[in-house]
Amino acid sequence: MAHRRSSLSTRTSRSTLPLSDTPEWEVISPGVRLGYRRGRGTRGGGGAWLAATRDPDGKRIQTRLGRADDVAAADGAEILSADQARDRARSWAKAIRAGGVKVSPTLTVGGVVERYIEAREAEGMKSVYDARSRFRTHISPKLGGLMVTELTLDRLTRWRNEMAKSAKRLRTAKGAAKQNIREIAAGDSDGLRRRRDTANRTLTLLKAALNWARDHRLVDDDSAWRLTKPFRGTTAARVRFLDINEQQRLLDSVEGPLRDLIAAALMTGARFGELARLSARDFDPTNGTIFIAESKSGKARHVPLTPGGATLFARLARGKAGEDPLLSRIAGERWKPATYQRSFKEALQRAGLDNLTLHELRHSYASAMVRAGAPLIVVAEALGHSDTRMAEKHYAHLAPSFVADTIRRTAPNLLLPELPLLKSPPSATLQ
């Protein structure tokens, strides 16, 4: 006797099905069935898509694919049309049969990234705030609800391209009805470069999370993201350095705890997070150093201070217990990223300086050392880099150069007298 095949393709046909906790099934390919269930407890919320198949050992496996587009339009992630549900069911079954999905047959991209960030945070990852922000802003809305097995080279490439074309999100007040954004103007090559660089950084995060899932045997096919390439030529940004006069103007334009934070950044080259985590015990008045225990590279370091820096930190540490924050806001709490940005921007405007970030004060620290003749290995050590590659990339052109000095000493040096402009020759007369 032939089994009755349910009609699941349209909202209208599904609406005629009785409310039941028992799914309606249809065979969509050999060994793969698509199910639809609209139970008595859905209360007008629509039904859900299911899939069923057998694993390599012959055991029946069933999973929930997502919500049906009964009451809301399909978005391809959490809410699926019938065709999208069929595609997802086939992809899921293919992964099951290949034996690649062992832990979670419905592993989503969002689930992978969340687990990756949690794992890295437990290992001491310092850029968790940035990772979660990128995930919420760029990954979750477009890819978060997709199963990892649904990722393709084309889908990831289109996601990368759309991200590069999107408007830049700006700081927005809490409770605001609309996110502040800034569109990239036509012909703004540097603005486009920055958006592509943002896309590359987010792609790097996504790849790291997916590779983590592969290494933990959660997925087995990495071809989709392995073949997705980042944009080229996005890291050629002009690094902004403040000279001594500009640094002093900036310090003169601000006062209080923010002035201490800026001065500490200029005199240590430390990252904001490193400065915010400093405690009073990290200042060594005997040796005139600060100890940075946690850094982006995971490498602890002692930063020697100039006399001015030692005086600054001695004042900051005075009367504080060892665990007290060395740099703090007026109320004594530690600095957080969102607590200084607006005031820092206002200070830049008062000082008549171009818009730059607090992180770029780190470049000013390093560039001053290089110009004074410090070897790049010393600069890299002071900045907490594991090698000299970043120092060479940003500061090598500032260093006294044996090649440049030799060329200037030995190459031809021709001095040409100033000559009057030559008059145009008279037109030739045809004979």
Secondary structure by P-SEA (a helix, b strand, c coil): ccccccccccaaaaaacccccbbbbbbccccbbbbbbbcccccccccbbbbbbbccccbbbbbbcccccccccccccccccaaaaaaaaaaaaaaaaaccccccccccaaaaaaaaaaaaaaacccaaaaaaaaaaccccccccccccccccaaaaaaaaaaaaaccccccccccccbbbbbcccccaaaaaaaaaaaaaaaaaaaaaaaaaaaaacccccccccccccccccccccbbbbbcaaaaaaaaaacccaaaaaaaaaaaccccaaaaaacccccccccccccccccccccbbbbbbbcaaaaaaaaaaacccccccccccccccccccccccaaaaaaaaaaaccccccccaaaaaaaaaaaaacccaaaaaaaaccccccccccccccccccaaaaaaaacccccccccccccccccccccc
